[in-house]
């Protein structure tokens, strides 16, 4: 497969928040910032086409926004998430299949996938 085809495939692939943001907090390559709770949360796995809660990070407490660990959905949603380019990217990419915050909150639990 050529470089052009690789680039096209990557363009079509839905990114998780840690890939988009480049924070290094995913479960496989956690940086000094620790592991992001969105990368281990099983209750939202598959939401908006993401791995774990990677495309529903705004619902998960403790995610990193603008370089700082944030609190609960209620504390961070209007201040950070609604203004986030990744949040809007997910909404646009999912179109009519977009899982709203209300739907995600109904599914959310703090159940995590144990790290290997």
Secondary structure by P-SEA (a helix, b strand, c coil): ccaaaaaaaaaaccccccccccccccccccccccccccccccccccccccccccccccccccccccccccccccccccccccccaaaaaaaaaaccccccaaaaaaaccccccccc
